[in-house]
């Protein structure tokens, strides 16, 4: 398929979770080979330019993407003052599972392959959700993630997991190495030389997107 002429349908979606609705952006390329659900880190949202860039690369690799706000605007306002939700990994994982179930019901694709792309604390939520629903998740990519916050559930993760960390993000490298040691699945750590936590350096985010695309292609 000529990706230069690839048609990508864009939708704004709402996903019911209990008494609230979660806002998301769903991008559907033609002949998609699977779907990647983005779990953003603390203080971020579906409008994150970094995750939107990675999602665009995945779209052109023929992956559907769902960029989802795991918190409502009101919850974000409260959390910016209290910080009581952004590190509640169990709470965030439950919402990620709700979104995963919504995808299975609404995309109407037999044998749908699902991946998670988690950033910062969102990576921990992705790992916890994958541990709780091992049959529903086929691959995980963590960008500058805090997998250490997934805690004791790490050995229960069944999805092949790629950790991407900046070479100058030393504390997070150590956290990722420690979490990797607890995983009992196919796993890999990619360290991008010279990059810091948010990968603002020239070429760093492009390398994140390239590695993520390659990982999902391999396991989808």
Backbone torsions as a table, in degrees:
resi	resn	phi	psi	omega
1	UNK	NA	136.5	178.1
2	UNK	-79.9	104.9	-175.1
3	UNK	-71.0	-15.1	178.1
4	UNK	-66.4	-24.3	177.9
5	UNK	-109.6	18.5	-176.5
6	UNK	-66.4	128.7	177.2
7	UNK	-86.8	128.0	-179.9
8	UNK	-125.1	115.8	178.4
9	UNK	-86.1	133.1	-179.6
10	UNK	-112.7	131.0	179.2
11	UNK	-131.8	143.3	166.0
12	UNK	-94.1	131.6	-176.3
13	UNK	-127.6	157.4	172.1
14	UNK	-124.1	132.6	-177.7
15	UNK	-119.0	118.5	-178.5
16	UNK	-71.6	130.1	175.8
17	UNK	-135.9	98.0	-174.4
18	UNK	65.1	-123.4	-176.4
19	UNK	-93.3	0.2	-176.8
20	UNK	-121.5	166.7	174.9
21	UNK	-115.3	134.3	176.2
22	UNK	-95.3	136.1	-178.4
23	UNK	-91.7	138.1	179.8
24	UNK	-146.3	160.0	173.2
25	UNK	-115.5	118.0	-177.6
26	UNK	-109.0	120.7	177.4
27	UNK	-113.9	125.0	-173.6
28	UNK	-120.9	102.1	173.6
29	UNK	-76.2	154.2	177.6
30	UNK	-66.4	147.7	179.0
31	UNK	54.7	43.5	-178.1
32	UNK	-64.8	144.3	-178.8
33	UNK	-98.0	-2.2	179.7
34	UNK	165.7	-176.6	-177.9
35	UNK	-131.1	140.3	177.8
36	UNK	-118.3	123.7	-179.7
37	UNK	-100.1	126.1	-176.9
38	UNK	-93.3	129.1	175.0
39	UNK	-111.9	109.2	-173.7
40	UNK	-80.6	160.3	179.2
41	UNK	-83.7	179.1	-178.9
42	UNK	-60.1	134.6	178.3
43	UNK	77.3	2.5	-179.8
44	UNK	-108.6	178.8	-176.6
45	UNK	-156.1	-176.8	178.8
46	UNK	-66.5	-11.2	178.7
47	UNK	-91.1	2.9	179.8
48	UNK	-54.3	120.5	-179.2
49	UNK	-63.2	-30.0	179.5
50	UNK	-67.7	-49.6	-179.3
51	UNK	-70.2	-31.7	176.9
52	UNK	-65.3	-36.9	177.5
53	UNK	-63.9	-48.2	179.9
54	UNK	-62.2	-41.6	179.3
55	UNK	-60.5	-39.7	179.5
56	UNK	-63.2	-40.6	177.2
57	UNK	-63.5	-42.4	178.8
58	UNK	-65.3	-39.2	177.5
59	UNK	-58.0	-44.1	-179.2
60	UNK	-75.2	-11.4	169.2
61	UNK	-92.7	11.0	177.3
62	UNK	69.6	44.0	169.8
63	UNK	-116.4	129.1	169.0
64	UNK	-67.1	143.0	177.7
65	UNK	-128.1	144.6	173.0
66	UNK	-124.8	110.0	173.8
67	UNK	-96.4	117.4	-167.7
68	UNK	-125.0	138.3	169.9
69	UNK	-85.6	116.1	-179.4
70	UNK	-78.3	-11.7	174.8
71	UNK	-121.4	147.4	174.5
72	UNK	-75.8	163.1	177.1
73	UNK	-55.7	-38.9	178.9
74	UNK	-66.2	-42.6	177.4
75	UNK	-63.4	-37.5	177.4
76	UNK	-62.0	-42.2	-179.2
77	UNK	-62.4	-44.8	179.9
78	UNK	-67.1	-42.7	-176.1
79	UNK	-67.2	-29.8	178.2
80	UNK	-63.7	-23.9	178.4
81	UNK	-92.8	-35.9	-171.8
82	UNK	-107.0	-29.3	-176.9
83	UNK	66.6	19.0	-173.1
84	UNK	-82.7	-13.2	-178.4
85	UNK	-106.2	-33.4	-171.7
86	UNK	-63.8	-24.2	177.3
87	UNK	-108.3	11.2	174.4
88	UNK	-87.5	82.7	-170.8
89	UNK	-65.4	-37.3	178.8
90	UNK	-61.7	-43.1	178.7
91	UNK	-61.6	-46.5	-179.9
92	UNK	-66.2	-38.2	179.5
93	UNK	-64.6	-37.7	178.4
94	UNK	-61.7	-39.1	178.4
95	UNK	-70.8	-34.2	176.6
96	UNK	-65.3	-40.2	176.3
97	UNK	-63.3	-41.5	177.2
98	UNK	-58.8	-43.0	179.2
99	UNK	-67.0	-36.6	178.4
100	UNK	-64.2	-41.9	177.6
101	UNK	-65.9	-37.0	178.2
102	UNK	-63.0	-42.2	178.8
103	UNK	-60.4	-43.9	-178.6
104	UNK	-62.5	-33.5	-177.5
105	UNK	-83.1	-28.0	-169.7
106	UNK	-107.2	-18.0	179.6
107	UNK	-86.1	-18.3	174.9
108	UNK	53.1	45.4	178.3
109	UNK	-116.3	118.0	177.8
110	UNK	-61.6	142.6	177.0
111	UNK	54.4	43.5	-178.4
112	UNK	-62.4	126.4	174.1
113	UNK	-89.1	131.9	-175.8
114	UNK	-124.7	133.1	174.2
115	UNK	-125.2	159.0	174.5
116	UNK	-116.1	138.0	170.7
117	UNK	-119.0	108.7	-175.5
118	UNK	-112.6	138.3	177.7
119	UNK	-119.2	137.6	177.5
120	UNK	53.5	-125.1	-179.8
121	UNK	-67.4	-22.6	177.1
122	UNK	-62.8	-28.2	177.2
123	UNK	-65.8	-39.2	177.1
124	UNK	-64.8	-42.2	177.8
125	UNK	-61.9	-39.6	179.2
126	UNK	-63.1	-42.3	-179.4
127	UNK	-67.7	-40.3	178.3
128	UNK	-65.8	-44.1	178.2
129	UNK	-61.8	-41.4	179.7
130	UNK	-65.6	-35.3	178.1
131	UNK	-67.9	-33.8	-178.8
132	UNK	-80.8	-26.3	-179.6
133	UNK	-128.7	63.3	-173.6
134	UNK	-61.1	-26.9	-179.2
135	UNK	-76.9	-12.0	-171.8
136	UNK	-101.9	-9.9	-172.3
137	UNK	-125.0	127.6	-173.7
138	UNK	-103.4	-19.8	179.4
139	UNK	-165.9	152.3	-178.9
140	UNK	-134.4	138.8	170.2
141	UNK	-124.6	132.1	178.7
142	UNK	-113.8	125.2	177.3
143	UNK	-110.0	113.9	-179.4
144	UNK	53.3	40.3	-169.3
145	UNK	-83.1	166.4	173.8
146	UNK	-113.9	64.4	-178.1
147	UNK	-64.2	-19.2	177.5
148	UNK	-59.8	-26.9	-178.7
149	UNK	-74.9	-9.8	175.8
150	UNK	-76.1	-18.0	171.4
151	UNK	63.1	-136.7	-168.9
152	UNK	-75.3	-6.0	-179.5
153	UNK	-82.4	-9.6	-174.6
154	UNK	-53.5	-40.8	179.1
155	UNK	-64.9	-14.2	-179.2
156	UNK	-89.4	-6.4	179.8
157	UNK	-71.3	129.3	-178.6
158	UNK	-107.0	-12.1	-175.7
159	UNK	-85.7	134.8	174.4
160	UNK	-54.9	134.0	-170.3
161	UNK	-127.5	129.5	176.0
162	UNK	-109.6	126.9	175.0
163	UNK	-104.9	127.2	177.3
164	UNK	-118.5	123.5	-175.5
165	UNK	-135.8	145.8	175.4
166	UNK	-71.9	141.5	-178.0
167	UNK	-63.4	-24.3	178.9
168	UNK	-98.1	8.2	-179.6
169	UNK	-98.9	61.6	-168.1
170	UNK	-55.1	-48.4	-178.9
171	UNK	-60.5	-37.0	-178.3
172	UNK	-73.7	-31.8	174.0
173	UNK	-57.8	-46.6	-178.5
174	UNK	-64.6	-39.5	177.9
175	UNK	-62.8	-40.5	-179.6
176	UNK	-69.6	-39.9	178.0
177	UNK	-62.5	-40.9	178.7
178	UNK	-64.6	-42.7	179.5
179	UNK	-66.6	-41.2	178.9
180	UNK	-56.1	-38.1	-177.9
181	UNK	-63.5	-22.0	-179.0
182	UNK	-91.3	-15.6	-179.6
183	UNK	-77.5	141.3	-178.7
184	UNK	-117.0	33.6	-179.7
185	UNK	-129.3	179.2	173.3
186	UNK	-59.9	129.4	-174.2
187	UNK	-150.9	156.0	-179.6
188	UNK	-155.6	144.0	175.5
189	UNK	-114.9	121.6	176.0
190	UNK	-110.9	121.4	178.4
191	UNK	-107.8	121.7	-178.0
192	UNK	-92.1	111.9	-174.3
193	UNK	-57.1	135.4	174.4
194	UNK	79.1	-4.5	-176.6
195	UNK	-87.8	147.3	175.2
196	UNK	-103.4	-169.4	-166.3
197	UNK	-60.6	-38.9	-176.2
198	UNK	-98.5	4.6	176.5
199	UNK	56.2	46.0	-179.8
200	UNK	-81.4	-11.1	-175.6
201	UNK	-66.2	149.4	-179.3
202	UNK	-54.6	126.4	176.9
203	UNK	84.7	-12.2	-174.6
204	UNK	-68.9	-47.9	-178.4
205	UNK	-68.0	-34.2	175.9
206	UNK	-59.9	-39.5	178.5
207	UNK	-68.7	-38.1	174.5
208	UNK	-56.8	-48.8	-177.8
209	UNK	-63.9	-40.2	-179.9
210	UNK	-63.0	-45.3	-179.3
211	UNK	-65.7	-40.3	179.4
212	UNK	-64.0	-45.5	179.5
213	UNK	-59.7	-44.9	-179.4
214	UNK	-61.5	-40.4	-178.8
215	UNK	-65.4	-47.6	-179.4
216	UNK	-66.1	-37.4	176.4
217	UNK	-61.0	-39.0	-177.5
218	UNK	-67.1	-39.6	-171.7
219	UNK	-103.2	-1.4	173.3
220	UNK	-99.1	NA	NA
